[in-house]
Amino acid sequence: MYYVPDGTKICGFYFCKKCGNKFLSLQTMKNIPCIDCERDIDYEIGPDESMDDILDTAELIEVIEGEENVDKMDGLLSLAITGGDFDWI
């Protein structure tokens, strides 16, 4: 699978407020770092910036449960990135 390993039974579906990226994660916390924005973080923050504002930009939309549901969601989200075969939908 693209975002989570095969056989995953529960995962979080996240939306990044900063870049607009939607992705799956094995984590199910309310806010986590975005997988794309995290690569571009400048850890030298200014006096008016908070490290929490920089790191936790992705917000949990939904917890996906069940191996079949996780497989379907992972496949749907990966289509936009990989341009894969969507005939199975």
C-alpha positions in Angstrom: 0.0 0.0 0.0 1.1 3.6 -0.5 0.5 5.3 2.9 0.2 2.5 5.4 1.6 -1.1 5.4 -0.5 -4.1 4.2 -2.7 -5.6 6.8 -3.3 -2.3 8.7 -6.6 -2.5 10.6 -6.9 1.0 11.9 -5.4 4.3 10.8 -6.1 8.1 10.8 -7.2 10.1 7.8 -5.6 13.5 8.0 -5.9 16.9 6.3 -3.0 19.4 6.5 -4.3 23.0 7.2 -1.0 24.4 5.8 -0.5 22.7 2.4 -3.9 21.0 1.9 -2.5 17.5 1.7 -4.7 14.6 2.6 -3.0 11.4 3.8 -3.3 8.3 6.0 -1.2 7.7 9.1 -0.8 4.8 11.6 -1.4 7.5 14.2 -4.9 8.4 15.4 -4.1 11.6 17.4 -6.1 14.8 16.9 -3.1 16.7 15.4 0.1 15.4 13.9 2.9 16.8 11.7 2.1 16.7 8.0 4.3 14.3 6.1 5.1 16.9 3.4 5.4 20.0 5.5 7.6 18.2 8.0 10.4 18.0 5.4 10.5 21.7 4.9 10.5 22.8 8.6 13.0 25.4 9.6 13.8 24.7 13.2 15.1 28.2 13.8 11.8 29.8 14.8 11.4 33.5 15.7 10.2 34.9 19.0 6.6 35.2 17.8 6.4 31.6 16.5 5.4 28.5 18.4 7.0 25.1 17.7 3.5 23.5 18.0 2.1 25.8 15.2 4.9 24.6 13.0 4.8 20.9 13.8 1.2 19.8 14.2 -0.4 21.1 11.0 -2.4 18.0 10.1 -5.8 17.5 11.7 -7.6 14.2 12.1 -10.7 14.0 9.8 -11.7 10.4 10.5 -10.4 7.2 12.0 -10.6 4.4 9.4 -11.2 0.9 10.9 -11.2 -2.5 9.3 -8.5 -3.9 6.9 -10.8 -3.6 3.9 -11.7 0.0 4.5 -8.1 1.0 5.1 -7.1 -0.8 1.8 -9.8 1.1 -0.1 -9.0 4.5 1.4 -5.2 4.0 0.8 -5.9 3.0 -2.8 -8.1 6.1 -3.4 -5.7 8.5 -1.9 -2.7 7.0 -3.8 -4.4 7.4 -7.2 -3.8 11.1 -7.2 -0.1 10.7 -6.6 0.7 7.5 -8.5 -1.9 7.8 -11.4 -2.6 4.1 -10.9 -5.3 1.8 -12.2 -8.7 3.0 -10.9 -10.9 0.4 -12.7 -11.4 -1.5 -9.4 -13.4 1.4 -7.8 
